[in-house]
Amino acid sequence: MNKSLKAMYDFIESDEGKKAMEEFVIELNRKHEKLELQLESLHYNLTYFNDYKTGLKNLVNKIIAENEAKIEYCDKHHNGYELITEGQYKGNLCEINPTPSFYLLFEYFQKYGKDVGEFFYEDFLSEVYELEDYVIKLYQGQGAFFRLCLIDEEILIQI
């Protein structure tokens, strides 16, 4: 066993390591509980304060607009890079990742939607959920991206 691996095992077996692992598990559970509360609250709001289909459509449209604005901002600003001088780049300013609300929408589809992955045969497609008029797909390879579509496969956004 190499030194680094032995040091890691020794730390895990120490009182400090055991305490750190317990705190890590507590934090993971806390985050999971928070996510569940957010999903239940979102579902309650969509179900009881709106016509569900209209509420979902409004939510999806807001999340799409939010993500399109992010993409547009990055496109307008040197494709996401800040120029130091002409031709030299400082670094990536904005990775075009989905917004937190998009991730929440994906989690919502996972929980309340129907898993229809068995009906799709596409390269790198790992998860597919259907809810009302929408289908959300997660593709994973060396990177990952989402595709939100209407049931008829019209792509609303890919991010």
C-alpha positions in Angstrom: 0.0 0.0 0.0 1.4 3.4 -0.9 1.9 6.2 1.6 -1.0 8.3 0.4 -3.4 5.4 0.6 -2.2 4.4 4.0 -2.5 8.0 5.3 -6.0 8.1 4.0 -7.0 4.8 5.7 -5.3 6.0 8.9 -7.3 9.3 8.8 -10.6 7.4 8.2 -9.9 5.1 11.1 -9.0 8.0 13.5 -11.5 9.7 15.7 -11.1 12.9 13.6 -11.8 10.9 10.4 -14.9 9.2 11.9 -16.2 12.5 13.0 -15.6 14.1 9.6 -17.5 11.2 7.9 -20.4 11.5 10.2 -20.6 15.2 9.5 -20.4 14.6 5.8 -23.3 12.1 6.0 -25.3 14.5 8.1 -24.7 17.3 5.5 -25.7 15.0 2.6 -28.9 14.0 4.5 -29.7 17.7 5.2 -29.3 18.6 1.5 -31.5 15.7 0.5 -34.2 16.8 3.0 -34.0 20.4 1.7 -34.4 19.2 -1.9 -37.4 17.0 -0.9 -39.0 20.0 0.7 -38.4 22.2 -2.3 -39.9 19.5 -4.6 -42.9 19.1 -2.4 -43.4 22.8 -2.2 -43.1 23.2 -5.9 -45.6 20.4 -6.5 -48.0 21.8 -4.0 -47.9 25.2 -5.7 -48.4 23.7 -9.1 -51.2 21.5 -8.0 -53.2 23.6 -5.7 -52.7 27.2 -6.8 -52.9 26.8 -10.5 -54.3 24.7 -13.3 -51.5 22.1 -13.1 -50.8 22.0 -16.8 -50.7 25.8 -17.1 -48.6 26.2 -14.0 -46.1 23.7 -15.3 -46.0 25.4 -18.7 -45.4 28.8 -17.0 -42.6 27.3 -14.8 -40.9 25.6 -17.8 -41.1 28.9 -19.8 -39.5 30.9 -17.0 -36.7 28.3 -16.6 -36.1 28.2 -20.3 -35.9 32.1 -20.5 -33.5 32.1 -17.5 -31.2 29.6 -19.2 -31.4 31.3 -22.6 -30.5 34.6 -21.0 -27.4 33.0 -19.5 -26.4 31.5 -22.9 -27.0 34.8 -24.7 -24.9 36.7 -22.1 -22.0 34.3 -22.6 -22.3 34.5 -26.4 -22.2 38.3 -26.3 -19.2 38.4 -24.1 -16.5 36.8 -26.3 -18.1 33.4 -26.3 -17.6 33.2 -22.5 -14.1 34.5 -22.5 -12.8 37.8 -21.3 -10.2 39.5 -23.5 -7.0 40.7 -21.9 -5.7 42.2 -25.1 -6.8 41.5 -28.6 -6.3 37.8 -29.3 -5.4 36.9 -25.7 -8.0 35.5 -23.3 -8.0 35.8 -19.5 -10.1 32.7 -18.9 -13.5 31.3 -19.0 -16.0 33.7 -17.5 -19.2 31.7 -17.6 -19.5 28.0 -18.2 -22.8 27.4 -19.7 -24.2 25.0 -17.2 -27.9 24.8 -16.3 -29.1 27.2 -13.6 -30.1 25.8 -10.2 -33.8 26.1 -11.2 -33.2 23.9 -14.2 -31.6 21.2 -12.0 -34.7 21.5 -9.7 -36.9 21.1 -12.7 -35.0 17.9 -13.6 -35.4 16.6 -10.1 -39.1 17.4 -10.3 -39.4 15.4 -13.5 -37.6 12.5 -11.8 -39.9 12.5 -8.9 -43.3 13.3 -10.4 -42.8 12.4 -14.1 -42.8 9.0 -15.8 -39.5 7.3 -16.6 -39.7 6.6 -20.3 -36.0 5.8 -21.0 -36.9 2.4 -22.4 -38.6 4.0 -25.4 -35.6 6.0 -26.5 -32.5 4.7 -28.2 -30.0 7.4 -28.6 -26.2 7.5 -28.0 -25.2 8.7 -24.6 -28.8 9.1 -23.4 -28.9 8.1 -19.7 -32.2 9.3 -18.3 -35.6 10.4 -19.8 -38.7 11.6 -18.0 -42.1 12.6 -19.3 -44.4 14.9 -17.6 -47.6 16.3 -19.2 -46.5 17.8 -22.6 -42.8 17.7 -21.8 -39.8 15.3 -22.0 -36.5 16.0 -20.3 -33.5 14.0 -21.3 -30.0 13.7 -19.8 -27.1 12.8 -22.0 -23.8 11.7 -20.5 -20.5 10.9 -22.1 -17.3 12.8 -21.5 -19.5 15.7 -20.5 -23.2 16.0 -19.9 -26.1 18.0 -21.2 -29.9 18.2 -20.9 -32.5 18.5 -23.6 -36.0 19.7 -22.7 -38.5 18.9 -25.5 -42.2 18.8 -26.1 -43.7 15.3 -26.5 -43.6 15.7 -30.2 -39.7 16.0 -29.9 -39.6 19.8 -30.6 -36.5 20.8 -28.7 -37.2 23.8 -26.4 -33.7 24.1 -25.0 -30.5 22.2 -24.8 -28.0 23.1 -22.1 
